[in-house]
Every structure is written in structure tokens, then in C-alpha cells.
Amino acid sequence: QVQLVESGGGLVQAGGSLTISCAPTGGTFSNYAVAWFRQAPGKEREFVAAISWSGGSTFYGDSVKGRFAMSRDNTKNAVMLQMNSLKPEDTATYYCAADAIVRKKASDYDYWGQGTQVIVSS
């Protein structure tokens, strides 16, 4: 079982950048694919990005493609999401999730963090 914790959320102006991170609490998730999802109030949880266990493959949702970059450092047991050119519509709680393979549906993931809030002001 993997327990995850996100960090790095905050308030940023539109056009700015922010990096959020995800790490396991106790143990490692180097054998797991990791994904980021986000959920804004009143909306469904949305796929943002995912990375394979090795870091060799990354996948992005259409709304963030070209602006966000996901990476991982298995030696440091961390996954990062670099968010650039942020827009007010990126405002949401961002969650990381882990599973054996990359998936794009939230319901397919068994392990979740508590989320970190990102607010983009216009």
C-alpha cells in the first residue's frame, strides 16, 4: 500500500509558474506509475498528466499539453509537476495518484494523496 502526500500548491498570477510535488510517506513508489488529477469546485476530477514508473513515458491532458511538464526522480522518491503559463481555469485542487501502470481514469487508481490547492489569479 502506498500513501502519498502532495506539496507546493499556492497562489500564483496568471501567466506565472508553479511546481508541485508528490512523495510517498514511508516506503517508495519507484515501481508505480504516478498521475496528477485536478478537481475544481463543482466539476469532475480531470486527468492532468501521468508518468511511467521509469519516467520514460509521460502523458498529458489536452488542456495542459505544452504548458505542464511532469517528471520524477526515483533516487529522491519524488514526482514533480512543473506548471507554466498558468491560467485562471487551472485553479483546482491537484491530487497525485499511483498505480501499477499509467491510466487516465481517476477510478482506476487505488492510491491517492490528500491534494494541494492551486489558485491562479487573473
N, C-alpha and C positions, 0 to 999 in steps of 0.2 A: 504494500500500500504506500502511496506517495502523498505527502501533504505539501502543499505549495503555498508560497507567500509572494505577493506582488509588492513592489515598491516603486517610488519615483513619480507618482502622479502629482498633479498640481494645477495651478492656474497659469495659462500662457496666452499671449496675444495672438490673434490671427496672423498667420504668416511665420510664426515662430516655430521652434523645435523643442522637443522633449524626448527623453529616453526613459522608458520604464523597464523594470527588470522583474524576473521571476526566478525563484530559487526554491529548492525543496528544504523543508525543515527536518533535518535528520535524514541521513541516507543520501542517495544520489538518484538523479533521473537521467543519467547519461545513456541508459538503454531505452529511453522513451522518446517518442515524438512529442513535441510541445506545440501548442497552438495558442493564439490570442483571439479572444472574442470580446465584443463590447456590447453594452446594453444601455440605451438611453431610456429615460423615463417614458413609460407608455409604449415602448417598442420591443420587438422581439430581439433575442440575443443574436448578434450578427458575427459571422466569421470575418476575422481581420487578416490573420496570417498564420502560417504553420511552418515548422521546420522538422526535418527528419532527425533521427537520433544522432546521426553523424554530422549533421549540419550541411551535408552535401546538397540537399534539395530544400528549396523554400517555395512557398505558395502564398499568394496574396488575394484578398478580396478585390473586386473591381473598384470599389470606392477609395481604396488606399494605394492601389498599384502605382508605382512611380514616385510615391511620396514617403512610404514607410519601408523600413528595412529591418528584417529580423535576423538575428544571429545568435550563436550560442558558443560558450566556452566551457567545454566539458571538464577541463582541468580546474576551472573555478566553480563548476557546478552552477552555472547561471545562463539564463536566456535573456536576451535584450530585444526591445523593440524601439528602434530609432524612428521617431515621427517628425517629419519635416513638412513645411508648408501647411501647417495646421489650419483647419477651417472651423468655424463655429459648429458645423454639423459633425465634427469629430468628438464633440463633447459627449461623454459617456463614462460609465464605469467599465474599466478594462479588466478582463479576467484571463488568467492563464490556465491551461488545461493540459493534461498529459495522458497519453495512451501508447499502446504498443506500436501503432502505425499512424501516419498522418490521416486525419479525417477532417471534413469540413462541416460536419453537422454537430452542433453542440450536444445533442442527445447521445452521440456515440462515445463521448468522453466520460470516463469514470472518476477522474481525479481533477479537482478544481481548487483554485485559490479563492480568497475572500473578495478580491477585487481591489483596484486602486482607481480613484476618480481623476479624470482629466477634464478640465474645463477650459474651453477656448473662447476668449472674449473677442467680440468684434470691434 
